[in-house]
């Protein structure tokens, strides 16, 4: 999970394992070969690229939505655990009293029990 607001270029390079560099070099070499050697058979029509790009966009969108749903579900569960533990603590604290005891104890003693 990314929790920082600013990501440096060096961090991006560490995450990608320097794949960006070799892919960039490969793309520059491919463009240079196409441009300067006259190999026009390397040309690719835009229609297949746009179809693949649209499919990838849908796939990434669904994956992102799924990841957000899992994160939101975990936040709800963590919130429920927090609320239940606070409620349990309040109940336990309220049960320690002189209300139903035959032998009454001092308030200071009850406070020391509740603190521990």
Phi and psi restraints in degrees (range 20) as a CNS / XPLOR table:
assign (resid 1 and name C) (resid 2 and name N)
       (resid 2 and name CA) (resid 2 and name C) 1.0 -91.2 20.0 2
assign (resid 2 and name N) (resid 2 and name CA)
       (resid 2 and name C) (resid 3 and name N) 1.0 122.2 20.0 2
assign (resid 2 and name C) (resid 3 and name N)
       (resid 3 and name CA) (resid 3 and name C) 1.0 -117.9 20.0 2
assign (resid 3 and name N) (resid 3 and name CA)
       (resid 3 and name C) (resid 4 and name N) 1.0 -1.4 20.0 2
assign (resid 3 and name C) (resid 4 and name N)
       (resid 4 and name CA) (resid 4 and name C) 1.0 -96.9 20.0 2
assign (resid 4 and name N) (resid 4 and name CA)
       (resid 4 and name C) (resid 5 and name N) 1.0 153.9 20.0 2
assign (resid 4 and name C) (resid 5 and name N)
       (resid 5 and name CA) (resid 5 and name C) 1.0 -88.7 20.0 2
assign (resid 5 and name N) (resid 5 and name CA)
       (resid 5 and name C) (resid 6 and name N) 1.0 -28.4 20.0 2
assign (resid 5 and name C) (resid 6 and name N)
       (resid 6 and name CA) (resid 6 and name C) 1.0 -117.0 20.0 2
assign (resid 6 and name N) (resid 6 and name CA)
       (resid 6 and name C) (resid 7 and name N) 1.0 130.2 20.0 2
assign (resid 6 and name C) (resid 7 and name N)
       (resid 7 and name CA) (resid 7 and name C) 1.0 -115.8 20.0 2
assign (resid 7 and name N) (resid 7 and name CA)
       (resid 7 and name C) (resid 8 and name N) 1.0 125.0 20.0 2
assign (resid 7 and name C) (resid 8 and name N)
       (resid 8 and name CA) (resid 8 and name C) 1.0 -79.1 20.0 2
assign (resid 8 and name N) (resid 8 and name CA)
       (resid 8 and name C) (resid 9 and name N) 1.0 163.2 20.0 2
assign (resid 8 and name C) (resid 9 and name N)
       (resid 9 and name CA) (resid 9 and name C) 1.0 -65.2 20.0 2
assign (resid 9 and name N) (resid 9 and name CA)
       (resid 9 and name C) (resid 10 and name N) 1.0 -34.9 20.0 2
assign (resid 9 and name C) (resid 10 and name N)
       (resid 10 and name CA) (resid 10 and name C) 1.0 -64.6 20.0 2
assign (resid 10 and name N) (resid 10 and name CA)
       (resid 10 and name C) (resid 11 and name N) 1.0 -38.6 20.0 2
assign (resid 10 and name C) (resid 11 and name N)
       (resid 11 and name CA) (resid 11 and name C) 1.0 -64.0 20.0 2
assign (resid 11 and name N) (resid 11 and name CA)
       (resid 11 and name C) (resid 12 and name N) 1.0 -41.1 20.0 2
assign (resid 11 and name C) (resid 12 and name N)
       (resid 12 and name CA) (resid 12 and name C) 1.0 -62.5 20.0 2
assign (resid 12 and name N) (resid 12 and name CA)
       (resid 12 and name C) (resid 13 and name N) 1.0 -42.0 20.0 2
assign (resid 12 and name C) (resid 13 and name N)
       (resid 13 and name CA) (resid 13 and name C) 1.0 -64.1 20.0 2
assign (resid 13 and name N) (resid 13 and name CA)
       (resid 13 and name C) (resid 14 and name N) 1.0 -37.5 20.0 2
assign (resid 13 and name C) (resid 14 and name N)
       (resid 14 and name CA) (resid 14 and name C) 1.0 -65.9 20.0 2
assign (resid 14 and name N) (resid 14 and name CA)
       (resid 14 and name C) (resid 15 and name N) 1.0 -40.1 20.0 2
assign (resid 14 and name C) (resid 15 and name N)
       (resid 15 and name CA) (resid 15 and name C) 1.0 -67.8 20.0 2
assign (resid 15 and name N) (resid 15 and name CA)
       (resid 15 and name C) (resid 16 and name N) 1.0 -40.0 20.0 2
assign (resid 15 and name C) (resid 16 and name N)
       (resid 16 and name CA) (resid 16 and name C) 1.0 -84.8 20.0 2
assign (resid 16 and name N) (resid 16 and name CA)
       (resid 16 and name C) (resid 17 and name N) 1.0 -3.2 20.0 2
assign (resid 16 and name C) (resid 17 and name N)
       (resid 17 and name CA) (resid 17 and name C) 1.0 64.0 20.0 2
assign (resid 17 and name N) (resid 17 and name CA)
       (resid 17 and name C) (resid 18 and name N) 1.0 31.2 20.0 2
assign (resid 17 and name C) (resid 18 and name N)
       (resid 18 and name CA) (resid 18 and name C) 1.0 61.3 20.0 2
assign (resid 18 and name N) (resid 18 and name CA)
       (resid 18 and name C) (resid 19 and name N) 1.0 21.9 20.0 2
assign (resid 18 and name C) (resid 19 and name N)
       (resid 19 and name CA) (resid 19 and name C) 1.0 -67.9 20.0 2
assign (resid 19 and name N) (resid 19 and name CA)
       (resid 19 and name C) (resid 20 and name N) 1.0 -29.8 20.0 2
assign (resid 19 and name C) (resid 20 and name N)
       (resid 20 and name CA) (resid 20 and name C) 1.0 -59.8 20.0 2
assign (resid 20 and name N) (resid 20 and name CA)
       (resid 20 and name C) (resid 21 and name N) 1.0 -36.1 20.0 2
assign (resid 20 and name C) (resid 21 and name N)
       (resid 21 and name CA) (resid 21 and name C) 1.0 -68.2 20.0 2
assign (resid 21 and name N) (resid 21 and name CA)
       (resid 21 and name C) (resid 22 and name N) 1.0 -50.2 20.0 2
assign (resid 21 and name C) (resid 22 and name N)
       (resid 22 and name CA) (resid 22 and name C) 1.0 -71.3 20.0 2
assign (resid 22 and name N) (resid 22 and name CA)
       (resid 22 and name C) (resid 23 and name N) 1.0 -31.2 20.0 2
assign (resid 22 and name C) (resid 23 and name N)
       (resid 23 and name CA) (resid 23 and name C) 1.0 -68.0 20.0 2
assign (resid 23 and name N) (resid 23 and name CA)
       (resid 23 and name C) (resid 24 and name N) 1.0 -39.5 20.0 2
assign (resid 23 and name C) (resid 24 and name N)
       (resid 24 and name CA) (resid 24 and name C) 1.0 -63.4 20.0 2
assign (resid 24 and name N) (resid 24 and name CA)
       (resid 24 and name C) (resid 25 and name N) 1.0 -43.8 20.0 2
assign (resid 24 and name C) (resid 25 and name N)
       (resid 25 and name CA) (resid 25 and name C) 1.0 -63.4 20.0 2
assign (resid 25 and name N) (resid 25 and name CA)
       (resid 25 and name C) (resid 26 and name N) 1.0 -42.6 20.0 2
assign (resid 25 and name C) (resid 26 and name N)
       (resid 26 and name CA) (resid 26 and name C) 1.0 -61.5 20.0 2
assign (resid 26 and name N) (resid 26 and name CA)
       (resid 26 and name C) (resid 27 and name N) 1.0 -42.6 20.0 2
assign (resid 26 and name C) (resid 27 and name N)
       (resid 27 and name CA) (resid 27 and name C) 1.0 -65.2 20.0 2
assign (resid 27 and name N) (resid 27 and name CA)
       (resid 27 and name C) (resid 28 and name N) 1.0 -40.8 20.0 2
assign (resid 27 and name C) (resid 28 and name N)
       (resid 28 and name CA) (resid 28 and name C) 1.0 -65.0 20.0 2
assign (resid 28 and name N) (resid 28 and name CA)
       (resid 28 and name C) (resid 29 and name N) 1.0 -41.8 20.0 2
assign (resid 28 and name C) (resid 29 and name N)
       (resid 29 and name CA) (resid 29 and name C) 1.0 -63.4 20.0 2
assign (resid 29 and name N) (resid 29 and name CA)
       (resid 29 and name C) (resid 30 and name N) 1.0 -43.0 20.0 2
assign (resid 29 and name C) (resid 30 and name N)
       (resid 30 and name CA) (resid 30 and name C) 1.0 -63.0 20.0 2
assign (resid 30 and name N) (resid 30 and name CA)
       (resid 30 and name C) (resid 31 and name N) 1.0 -42.6 20.0 2
assign (resid 30 and name C) (resid 31 and name N)
       (resid 31 and name CA) (resid 31 and name C) 1.0 -66.5 20.0 2
assign (resid 31 and name N) (resid 31 and name CA)
       (resid 31 and name C) (resid 32 and name N) 1.0 -40.7 20.0 2
assign (resid 31 and name C) (resid 32 and name N)
       (resid 32 and name CA) (resid 32 and name C) 1.0 -63.9 20.0 2
assign (resid 32 and name N) (resid 32 and name CA)
       (resid 32 and name C) (resid 33 and name N) 1.0 -42.2 20.0 2
assign (resid 32 and name C) (resid 33 and name N)
       (resid 33 and name CA) (resid 33 and name C) 1.0 -62.3 20.0 2
assign (resid 33 and name N) (resid 33 and name CA)
       (resid 33 and name C) (resid 34 and name N) 1.0 -44.1 20.0 2
assign (resid 33 and name C) (resid 34 and name N)
       (resid 34 and name CA) (resid 34 and name C) 1.0 -63.8 20.0 2
assign (resid 34 and name N) (resid 34 and name CA)
       (resid 34 and name C) (resid 35 and name N) 1.0 -42.4 20.0 2
assign (resid 34 and name C) (resid 35 and name N)
       (resid 35 and name CA) (resid 35 and name C) 1.0 -74.8 20.0 2
assign (resid 35 and name N) (resid 35 and name CA)
       (resid 35 and name C) (resid 36 and name N) 1.0 -44.9 20.0 2
assign (resid 35 and name C) (resid 36 and name N)
       (resid 36 and name CA) (resid 36 and name C) 1.0 -98.9 20.0 2
assign (resid 36 and name N) (resid 36 and name CA)
       (resid 36 and name C) (resid 37 and name N) 1.0 -15.5 20.0 2
assign (resid 36 and name C) (resid 37 and name N)
       (resid 37 and name CA) (resid 37 and name C) 1.0 -100.5 20.0 2
assign (resid 37 and name N) (resid 37 and name CA)
       (resid 37 and name C) (resid 38 and name N) 1.0 -16.9 20.0 2
assign (resid 37 and name C) (resid 38 and name N)
       (resid 38 and name CA) (resid 38 and name C) 1.0 82.5 20.0 2
assign (resid 38 and name N) (resid 38 and name CA)
       (resid 38 and name C) (resid 39 and name N) 1.0 18.5 20.0 2
assign (resid 38 and name C) (resid 39 and name N)
       (resid 39 and name CA) (resid 39 and name C) 1.0 -80.0 20.0 2
assign (resid 39 and name N) (resid 39 and name CA)
       (resid 39 and name C) (resid 40 and name N) 1.0 85.6 20.0 2
assign (resid 39 and name C) (resid 40 and name N)
       (resid 40 and name CA) (resid 40 and name C) 1.0 -77.3 20.0 2
assign (resid 40 and name N) (resid 40 and name CA)
       (resid 40 and name C) (resid 41 and name N) 1.0 -11.7 20.0 2
assign (resid 40 and name C) (resid 41 and name N)
       (resid 41 and name CA) (resid 41 and name C) 1.0 -67.5 20.0 2
assign (resid 41 and name N) (resid 41 and name CA)
       (resid 41 and name C) (resid 42 and name N) 1.0 -13.5 20.0 2
assign (resid 41 and name C) (resid 42 and name N)
       (resid 42 and name CA) (resid 42 and name C) 1.0 -79.1 20.0 2
assign (resid 42 and name N) (resid 42 and name CA)
       (resid 42 and name C) (resid 43 and name N) 1.0 -9.6 20.0 2
assign (resid 42 and name C) (resid 43 and name N)
       (resid 43 and name CA) (resid 43 and name C) 1.0 -64.1 20.0 2
assign (resid 43 and name N) (resid 43 and name CA)
       (resid 43 and name C) (resid 44 and name N) 1.0 145.5 20.0 2
assign (resid 43 and name C) (resid 44 and name N)
       (resid 44 and name CA) (resid 44 and name C) 1.0 -127.8 20.0 2
assign (resid 44 and name N) (resid 44 and name CA)
       (resid 44 and name C) (resid 45 and name N) 1.0 133.4 20.0 2
assign (resid 44 and name C) (resid 45 and name N)
       (resid 45 and name CA) (resid 45 and name C) 1.0 -69.6 20.0 2
assign (resid 45 and name N) (resid 45 and name CA)
       (resid 45 and name C) (resid 46 and name N) 1.0 156.5 20.0 2
assign (resid 45 and name C) (resid 46 and name N)
       (resid 46 and name CA) (resid 46 and name C) 1.0 -75.1 20.0 2
assign (resid 46 and name N) (resid 46 and name CA)
       (resid 46 and name C) (resid 47 and name N) 1.0 -27.1 20.0 2
assign (resid 46 and name C) (resid 47 and name N)
       (resid 47 and name CA) (resid 47 and name C) 1.0 -60.3 20.0 2
assign (resid 47 and name N) (resid 47 and name CA)
       (resid 47 and name C) (resid 48 and name N) 1.0 -49.6 20.0 2
assign (resid 47 and name C) (resid 48 and name N)
       (resid 48 and name CA) (resid 48 and name C) 1.0 -63.2 20.0 2
assign (resid 48 and name N) (resid 48 and name CA)
       (resid 48 and name C) (resid 49 and name N) 1.0 -36.2 20.0 2
assign (resid 48 and name C) (resid 49 and name N)
       (resid 49 and name CA) (resid 49 and name C) 1.0 -63.2 20.0 2
assign (resid 49 and name N) (resid 49 and name CA)
       (resid 49 and name C) (resid 50 and name N) 1.0 -43.0 20.0 2
assign (resid 49 and name C) (resid 50 and name N)
       (resid 50 and name CA) (resid 50 and name C) 1.0 -68.3 20.0 2
assign (resid 50 and name N) (resid 50 and name CA)
       (resid 50 and name C) (resid 51 and name N) 1.0 -36.3 20.0 2
assign (resid 50 and name C) (resid 51 and name N)
       (resid 51 and name CA) (resid 51 and name C) 1.0 -67.1 20.0 2
assign (resid 51 and name N) (resid 51 and name CA)
       (resid 51 and name C) (resid 52 and name N) 1.0 -45.9 20.0 2
assign (resid 51 and name C) (resid 52 and name N)
       (resid 52 and name CA) (resid 52 and name C) 1.0 -64.2 20.0 2
assign (resid 52 and name N) (resid 52 and name CA)
       (resid 52 and name C) (resid 53 and name N) 1.0 -41.3 20.0 2
assign (resid 52 and name C) (resid 53 and name N)
       (resid 53 and name CA) (resid 53 and name C) 1.0 -61.3 20.0 2
assign (resid 53 and name N) (resid 53 and name CA)
       (resid 53 and name C) (resid 54 and name N) 1.0 -41.0 20.0 2
assign (resid 53 and name C) (resid 54 and name N)
       (resid 54 and name CA) (resid 54 and name C) 1.0 -65.3 20.0 2
assign (resid 54 and name N) (resid 54 and name CA)
       (resid 54 and name C) (resid 55 and name N) 1.0 -42.3 20.0 2
assign (resid 54 and name C) (resid 55 and name N)
       (resid 55 and name CA) (resid 55 and name C) 1.0 -62.9 20.0 2
assign (resid 55 and name N) (resid 55 and name CA)
       (resid 55 and name C) (resid 56 and name N) 1.0 -42.2 20.0 2
assign (resid 55 and name C) (resid 56 and name N)
       (resid 56 and name CA) (resid 56 and name C) 1.0 -64.9 20.0 2
assign (resid 56 and name N) (resid 56 and name CA)
       (resid 56 and name C) (resid 57 and name N) 1.0 -38.7 20.0 2
assign (resid 56 and name C) (resid 57 and name N)
       (resid 57 and name CA) (resid 57 and name C) 1.0 -63.1 20.0 2
assign (resid 57 and name N) (resid 57 and name CA)
       (resid 57 and name C) (resid 58 and name N) 1.0 -42.3 20.0 2
assign (resid 57 and name C) (resid 58 and name N)
       (resid 58 and name CA) (resid 58 and name C) 1.0 -63.4 20.0 2
assign (resid 58 and name N) (resid 58 and name CA)
       (resid 58 and name C) (resid 59 and name N) 1.0 -44.6 20.0 2
assign (resid 58 and name C) (resid 59 and name N)
       (resid 59 and name CA) (resid 59 and name C) 1.0 -60.2 20.0 2
assign (resid 59 and name N) (resid 59 and name CA)
       (resid 59 and name C) (resid 60 and name N) 1.0 -48.8 20.0 2
assign (resid 59 and name C) (resid 60 and name N)
       (resid 60 and name CA) (resid 60 and name C) 1.0 -64.8 20.0 2
assign (resid 60 and name N) (resid 60 and name CA)
       (resid 60 and name C) (resid 61 and name N) 1.0 -38.2 20.0 2
assign (resid 60 and name C) (resid 61 and name N)
       (resid 61 and name CA) (resid 61 and name C) 1.0 -62.6 20.0 2
assign (resid 61 and name N) (resid 61 and name CA)
       (resid 61 and name C) (resid 62 and name N) 1.0 -44.0 20.0 2
assign (resid 61 and name C) (resid 62 and name N)
       (resid 62 and name CA) (resid 62 and name C) 1.0 -67.0 20.0 2
assign (resid 62 and name N) (resid 62 and name CA)
       (resid 62 and name C) (resid 63 and name N) 1.0 -38.6 20.0 2
assign (resid 62 and name C) (resid 63 and name N)
       (resid 63 and name CA) (resid 63 and name C) 1.0 -64.5 20.0 2
assign (resid 63 and name N) (resid 63 and name CA)
       (resid 63 and name C) (resid 64 and name N) 1.0 -41.6 20.0 2
assign (resid 63 and name C) (resid 64 and name N)
       (resid 64 and name CA) (resid 64 and name C) 1.0 -64.5 20.0 2
assign (resid 64 and name N) (resid 64 and name CA)
       (resid 64 and name C) (resid 65 and name N) 1.0 -42.5 20.0 2
assign (resid 64 and name C) (resid 65 and name N)
       (resid 65 and name CA) (resid 65 and name C) 1.0 -63.8 20.0 2
assign (resid 65 and name N) (resid 65 and name CA)
       (resid 65 and name C) (resid 66 and name N) 1.0 -40.4 20.0 2
assign (resid 65 and name C) (resid 66 and name N)
       (resid 66 and name CA) (resid 66 and name C) 1.0 -64.6 20.0 2
assign (resid 66 and name N) (resid 66 and name CA)
       (resid 66 and name C) (resid 67 and name N) 1.0 -42.9 20.0 2
assign (resid 66 and name C) (resid 67 and name N)
       (resid 67 and name CA) (resid 67 and name C) 1.0 -64.7 20.0 2
assign (resid 67 and name N) (resid 67 and name CA)
       (resid 67 and name C) (resid 68 and name N) 1.0 -39.8 20.0 2
assign (resid 67 and name C) (resid 68 and name N)
       (resid 68 and name CA) (resid 68 and name C) 1.0 -65.2 20.0 2
assign (resid 68 and name N) (resid 68 and name CA)
       (resid 68 and name C) (resid 69 and name N) 1.0 -40.3 20.0 2
assign (resid 68 and name C) (resid 69 and name N)
       (resid 69 and name CA) (resid 69 and name C) 1.0 -61.8 20.0 2
assign (resid 69 and name N) (resid 69 and name CA)
       (resid 69 and name C) (resid 70 and name N) 1.0 -41.7 20.0 2
assign (resid 69 and name C) (resid 70 and name N)
       (resid 70 and name CA) (resid 70 and name C) 1.0 -64.5 20.0 2
assign (resid 70 and name N) (resid 70 and name CA)
       (resid 70 and name C) (resid 71 and name N) 1.0 -41.1 20.0 2
assign (resid 70 and name C) (resid 71 and name N)
       (resid 71 and name CA) (resid 71 and name C) 1.0 -64.1 20.0 2
assign (resid 71 and name N) (resid 71 and name CA)
       (resid 71 and name C) (resid 72 and name N) 1.0 -42.0 20.0 2
assign (resid 71 and name C) (resid 72 and name N)
       (resid 72 and name CA) (resid 72 and name C) 1.0 -66.6 20.0 2
assign (resid 72 and name N) (resid 72 and name CA)
       (resid 72 and name C) (resid 73 and name N) 1.0 -40.0 20.0 2
assign (resid 72 and name C) (resid 73 and name N)
       (resid 73 and name CA) (resid 73 and name C) 1.0 -62.0 20.0 2
assign (resid 73 and name N) (resid 73 and name CA)
       (resid 73 and name C) (resid 74 and name N) 1.0 -41.0 20.0 2
assign (resid 73 and name C) (resid 74 and name N)
       (resid 74 and name CA) (resid 74 and name C) 1.0 -67.3 20.0 2
assign (resid 74 and name N) (resid 74 and name CA)
       (resid 74 and name C) (resid 75 and name N) 1.0 -35.2 20.0 2
assign (resid 74 and name C) (resid 75 and name N)
       (resid 75 and name CA) (resid 75 and name C) 1.0 -64.7 20.0 2
assign (resid 75 and name N) (resid 75 and name CA)
       (resid 75 and name C) (resid 76 and name N) 1.0 -40.1 20.0 2
assign (resid 75 and name C) (resid 76 and name N)
       (resid 76 and name CA) (resid 76 and name C) 1.0 -64.1 20.0 2
assign (resid 76 and name N) (resid 76 and name CA)
       (resid 76 and name C) (resid 77 and name N) 1.0 -42.8 20.0 2
assign (resid 76 and name C) (resid 77 and name N)
       (resid 77 and name CA) (resid 77 and name C) 1.0 -65.4 20.0 2
assign (resid 77 and name N) (resid 77 and name CA)
       (resid 77 and name C) (resid 78 and name N) 1.0 -44.2 20.0 2
assign (resid 77 and name C) (resid 78 and name N)
       (resid 78 and name CA) (resid 78 and name C) 1.0 -63.0 20.0 2
assign (resid 78 and name N) (resid 78 and name CA)
       (resid 78 and name C) (resid 79 and name N) 1.0 -40.0 20.0 2
assign (resid 78 and name C) (resid 79 and name N)
       (resid 79 and name CA) (resid 79 and name C) 1.0 -63.3 20.0 2
assign (resid 79 and name N) (resid 79 and name CA)
       (resid 79 and name C) (resid 80 and name N) 1.0 -39.9 20.0 2
assign (resid 79 and name C) (resid 80 and name N)
       (resid 80 and name CA) (resid 80 and name C) 1.0 -65.3 20.0 2
assign (resid 80 and name N) (resid 80 and name CA)
       (resid 80 and name C) (resid 81 and name N) 1.0 -40.9 20.0 2
assign (resid 80 and name C) (resid 81 and name N)
       (resid 81 and name CA) (resid 81 and name C) 1.0 -62.6 20.0 2
assign (resid 81 and name N) (resid 81 and name CA)
       (resid 81 and name C) (resid 82 and name N) 1.0 -43.6 20.0 2
assign (resid 81 and name C) (resid 82 and name N)
       (resid 82 and name CA) (resid 82 and name C) 1.0 -62.9 20.0 2
assign (resid 82 and name N) (resid 82 and name CA)
       (resid 82 and name C) (resid 83 and name N) 1.0 -46.7 20.0 2
assign (resid 82 and name C) (resid 83 and name N)
       (resid 83 and name CA) (resid 83 and name C) 1.0 -65.1 20.0 2
assign (resid 83 and name N) (resid 83 and name CA)
       (resid 83 and name C) (resid 84 and name N) 1.0 -41.2 20.0 2
assign (resid 83 and name C) (resid 84 and name N)
       (resid 84 and name CA) (resid 84 and name C) 1.0 -66.1 20.0 2
assign (resid 84 and name N) (resid 84 and name CA)
       (resid 84 and name C) (resid 85 and name N) 1.0 -38.6 20.0 2
assign (resid 84 and name C) (resid 85 and name N)
       (resid 85 and name CA) (resid 85 and name C) 1.0 -68.8 20.0 2
assign (resid 85 and name N) (resid 85 and name CA)
       (resid 85 and name C) (resid 86 and name N) 1.0 -36.3 20.0 2
assign (resid 85 and name C) (resid 86 and name N)
       (resid 86 and name CA) (resid 86 and name C) 1.0 -66.5 20.0 2
assign (resid 86 and name N) (resid 86 and name CA)
       (resid 86 and name C) (resid 87 and name N) 1.0 -42.1 20.0 2
assign (resid 86 and name C) (resid 87 and name N)
       (resid 87 and name CA) (resid 87 and name C) 1.0 -63.3 20.0 2
assign (resid 87 and name N) (resid 87 and name CA)
       (resid 87 and name C) (resid 88 and name N) 1.0 -43.1 20.0 2
assign (resid 87 and name C) (resid 88 and name N)
       (resid 88 and name CA) (resid 88 and name C) 1.0 -60.9 20.0 2
assign (resid 88 and name N) (resid 88 and name CA)
       (resid 88 and name C) (resid 89 and name N) 1.0 -42.2 20.0 2
assign (resid 88 and name C) (resid 89 and name N)
       (resid 89 and name CA) (resid 89 and name C) 1.0 -61.7 20.0 2
assign (resid 89 and name N) (resid 89 and name CA)
       (resid 89 and name C) (resid 90 and name N) 1.0 -40.9 20.0 2
assign (resid 89 and name C) (resid 90 and name N)
       (resid 90 and name CA) (resid 90 and name C) 1.0 -65.4 20.0 2
assign (resid 90 and name N) (resid 90 and name CA)
       (resid 90 and name C) (resid 91 and name N) 1.0 -42.3 20.0 2
assign (resid 90 and name C) (resid 91 and name N)
       (resid 91 and name CA) (resid 91 and name C) 1.0 -62.7 20.0 2
assign (resid 91 and name N) (resid 91 and name CA)
       (resid 91 and name C) (resid 92 and name N) 1.0 -45.4 20.0 2
assign (resid 91 and name C) (resid 92 and name N)
       (resid 92 and name CA) (resid 92 and name C) 1.0 -62.5 20.0 2
assign (resid 92 and name N) (resid 92 and name CA)
       (resid 92 and name C) (resid 93 and name N) 1.0 -41.9 20.0 2
assign (resid 92 and name C) (resid 93 and name N)
       (resid 93 and name CA) (resid 93 and name C) 1.0 -64.9 20.0 2
assign (resid 93 and name N) (resid 93 and name CA)
       (resid 93 and name C) (resid 94 and name N) 1.0 -36.3 20.0 2
assign (resid 93 and name C) (resid 94 and name N)
       (resid 94 and name CA) (resid 94 and name C) 1.0 -77.0 20.0 2
assign (resid 94 and name N) (resid 94 and name CA)
       (resid 94 and name C) (resid 95 and name N) 1.0 -22.3 20.0 2
assign (resid 94 and name C) (resid 95 and name N)
       (resid 95 and name CA) (resid 95 and name C) 1.0 -74.9 20.0 2
assign (resid 95 and name N) (resid 95 and name CA)
       (resid 95 and name C) (resid 96 and name N) 1.0 -21.1 20.0 2
assign (resid 95 and name C) (resid 96 and name N)
       (resid 96 and name CA) (resid 96 and name C) 1.0 -86.6 20.0 2
assign (resid 96 and name N) (resid 96 and name CA)
       (resid 96 and name C) (resid 97 and name N) 1.0 95.7 20.0 2
assign (resid 96 and name C) (resid 97 and name N)
       (resid 97 and name CA) (resid 97 and name C) 1.0 -156.2 20.0 2
assign (resid 97 and name N) (resid 97 and name CA)
       (resid 97 and name C) (resid 98 and name N) 1.0 175.9 20.0 2
assign (resid 97 and name C) (resid 98 and name N)
       (resid 98 and name CA) (resid 98 and name C) 1.0 -92.8 20.0 2
assign (resid 98 and name N) (resid 98 and name CA)
       (resid 98 and name C) (resid 99 and name N) 1.0 6.8 20.0 2
assign (resid 98 and name C) (resid 99 and name N)
       (resid 99 and name CA) (resid 99 and name C) 1.0 -61.2 20.0 2
assign (resid 99 and name N) (resid 99 and name CA)
       (resid 99 and name C) (resid 100 and name N) 1.0 -43.3 20.0 2
assign (resid 99 and name C) (resid 100 and name N)
       (resid 100 and name CA) (resid 100 and name C) 1.0 -113.3 20.0 2
assign (resid 100 and name N) (resid 100 and name CA)
       (resid 100 and name C) (resid 101 and name N) 1.0 16.6 20.0 2
assign (resid 100 and name C) (resid 101 and name N)
       (resid 101 and name CA) (resid 101 and name C) 1.0 -93.9 20.0 2
assign (resid 101 and name N) (resid 101 and name CA)
       (resid 101 and name C) (resid 102 and name N) 1.0 143.5 20.0 2
assign (resid 101 and name C) (resid 102 and name N)
       (resid 102 and name CA) (resid 102 and name C) 1.0 -84.4 20.0 2
assign (resid 102 and name N) (resid 102 and name CA)
       (resid 102 and name C) (resid 103 and name N) 1.0 -35.9 20.0 2
assign (resid 102 and name C) (resid 103 and name N)
       (resid 103 and name CA) (resid 103 and name C) 1.0 -99.2 20.0 2
assign (resid 103 and name N) (resid 103 and name CA)
       (resid 103 and name C) (resid 104 and name N) 1.0 104.3 20.0 2
assign (resid 103 and name C) (resid 104 and name N)
       (resid 104 and name CA) (resid 104 and name C) 1.0 -73.3 20.0 2
assign (resid 104 and name N) (resid 104 and name CA)
       (resid 104 and name C) (resid 105 and name N) 1.0 141.1 20.0 2
assign (resid 104 and name C) (resid 105 and name N)
       (resid 105 and name CA) (resid 105 and name C) 1.0 -112.3 20.0 2
assign (resid 105 and name N) (resid 105 and name CA)
       (resid 105 and name C) (resid 106 and name N) 1.0 166.4 20.0 2
assign (resid 105 and name C) (resid 106 and name N)
       (resid 106 and name CA) (resid 106 and name C) 1.0 -74.8 20.0 2
assign (resid 106 and name N) (resid 106 and name CA)
       (resid 106 and name C) (resid 107 and name N) 1.0 156.2 20.0 2
assign (resid 106 and name C) (resid 107 and name N)
       (resid 107 and name CA) (resid 107 and name C) 1.0 -65.2 20.0 2
assign (resid 107 and name N) (resid 107 and name CA)
       (resid 107 and name C) (resid 108 and name N) 1.0 -33.2 20.0 2
assign (resid 107 and name C) (resid 108 and name N)
       (resid 108 and name CA) (resid 108 and name C) 1.0 -65.0 20.0 2
assign (resid 108 and name N) (resid 108 and name CA)
       (resid 108 and name C) (resid 109 and name N) 1.0 -40.2 20.0 2
assign (resid 108 and name C) (resid 109 and name N)
       (resid 109 and name CA) (resid 109 and name C) 1.0 -64.5 20.0 2
assign (resid 109 and name N) (resid 109 and name CA)
       (resid 109 and name C) (resid 110 and name N) 1.0 -41.9 20.0 2
assign (resid 109 and name C) (resid 110 and name N)
       (resid 110 and name CA) (resid 110 and name C) 1.0 -63.4 20.0 2
assign (resid 110 and name N) (resid 110 and name CA)
       (resid 110 and name C) (resid 111 and name N) 1.0 -41.5 20.0 2
assign (resid 110 and name C) (resid 111 and name N)
       (resid 111 and name CA) (resid 111 and name C) 1.0 -62.9 20.0 2
assign (resid 111 and name N) (resid 111 and name CA)
       (resid 111 and name C) (resid 112 and name N) 1.0 -38.9 20.0 2
assign (resid 111 and name C) (resid 112 and name N)
       (resid 112 and name CA) (resid 112 and name C) 1.0 -67.6 20.0 2
assign (resid 112 and name N) (resid 112 and name CA)
       (resid 112 and name C) (resid 113 and name N) 1.0 -35.4 20.0 2
assign (resid 112 and name C) (resid 113 and name N)
       (resid 113 and name CA) (resid 113 and name C) 1.0 -65.9 20.0 2
assign (resid 113 and name N) (resid 113 and name CA)
       (resid 113 and name C) (resid 114 and name N) 1.0 -43.5 20.0 2
assign (resid 113 and name C) (resid 114 and name N)
       (resid 114 and name CA) (resid 114 and name C) 1.0 -65.8 20.0 2
assign (resid 114 and name N) (resid 114 and name CA)
       (resid 114 and name C) (resid 115 and name N) 1.0 -32.6 20.0 2
assign (resid 114 and name C) (resid 115 and name N)
       (resid 115 and name CA) (resid 115 and name C) 1.0 -68.8 20.0 2
assign (resid 115 and name N) (resid 115 and name CA)
       (resid 115 and name C) (resid 116 and name N) 1.0 -34.2 20.0 2
